[in-house]
Amino acid sequence: MSEITTPTPSPSAPKKMEDIVALCRRRGFIFQSSEIYGGINGFWDYGPLGVSLKRNLKNAWWNDVVERELIGPDGDAVHIVGLDSSIIMNPKTWIASGHVGGFNDPMVDCKESKQRYRADHLIVLGSTADNARLYAYIENDEEQCAAATKGLARYEKRDALDPSVHMLRSFMVLTAEDRARTVGPHAKEVGTLTEARKFGLMFETNSGAVRDESSLTYLRPETAQGIFTNFWNVCDSTRVRVPFGIAQIGKAFRNEVTPRNFTFRSREFEQMEIEFFIRPDSANEWYAWWRDWRFNWWQQIGLAGENLILREHDRDELAHYAKVGAGTSDIEYRFPFTAPGFGELEGIAHRADFDLSAHATHCGKGDKMRYFDQEKNERYFPHVIEPSAGADRGTLAILCEAYTTDATRASGVYMNFTPRMAPVKAGVFPLVNKDGLPEIAERLFRDIRKKHVAEFDEKQSIGKRYARMDEAGTPFCITVDHDGATSGTATIRHRNTQAQERVALEQIPAFIAERVE
Ligand code: ATP
């Protein structure tokens, strides 16, 4: 193998979300759902490249969680089995889980602009002087902040605000008097924001011919409850013993009040959830292990830089089930639309025995449903460590992280996917459409394709073909030229460096395999 050329890449410019969305649309990663009818708020479709990218993410998760050997904190293999439960479940499930009644967000309406906001997403900024105006804006929304605060201060400078002159706080803690002097994010007058009210997040439907209360069912708002209700089936039908986990990938639905930021907050999305059942006295050890392993996992699939953080929750922001226990943490990514802040990709929570004991109570069997630990000869409800990740947010983070501008190349941009995530692993091109080159290239393409996703392209100039593959994030482009046809070789171009090397044709499938597997 010989090195031919290595152009110097130019430094990457800051990423703009509108450019990433435009590339996703143009190259078929992500489209608006039912776009020909004007789309529908909160729903998205994955095009040919996007579906492969998202599938690579889900497959990596499934392989690493369910199929491959994973060594736990005690040095033993971690045992996890898979599950695929239904989206519509007996509605009693959602009473037991606390979703009916509890699963809602505090909402605020603006009487002037007719907009509706999540109260816990509104930040209020103002002067500490009595009766001065307060300005509400949407957290992490630069544009909103600039407009709402009308030059008072910018969000990214909030740390620099003088606390003796300015105050910054959540809308949730405002008194009625404070609300009366607050200007809403899209309003001009003060006092147009209502008090926060609860808004049900579950999609309702009816199961069966009759449409009344008795047939009311819900689209699941999380995949986790399908796992909890199957805990006893899995114990009875397999040889699993605590500690063990059940993993599931599947759709979840939430009637989010303000779907926004591309696929980040959608109304239909996919989750990758593990419920890991443990002895109550081992919660600290397993919680810490899962938190660190999950953080590491996201780094390995392409989010290695400083845009990924692990954030341990403060006690006062914990959910009802996690107030006591080993802890809760989020793995967060700095998306272009959250910067300089971060958005959640995955939550890791010690849920204690909240769900299993709630289902045992609500189904009427109570303590009879306690797990029998043969080793310890005792009965208990296992505690649970739950790593719950979003496949759509994960895919979006990978897209944002991979997007790299580079003025030295025709496309002006390339997608720096890890080989494992890349939708297409290799592009194969004949330099020209004659002299036997297409036949050699096609043989090579078919050879690579036996194991890896590859694309054959004989249209347009070689520069345009490289540009297409750069935008698709294909790590290797293989060109069969005249020299190669005589010597039985082809050039392999590396996506990131644009360096080229010449490799013998028969070695190329192994070359690709070695680098993408
Ligand atoms: P948020 O606070 O952003 O609403 P959450 O804490 O309610 O999220 P969980 O209930 O913990 O989210 O769900 C687990 C994972 O599911 C999240 O980390 C996220 O990746 C994904 N997820 C949740 N809601 C949505 C949504 N509306 N759109 C896309 N993904 C979502």
Residues whose N, C-alpha, C, O or C-beta is under 5 A from the ligand:
A	BS01	ATP	E256 T263 F264 R265 S266 F269 Q271 E344 L345 E346 G347 S388 A389 G390 D392 R393
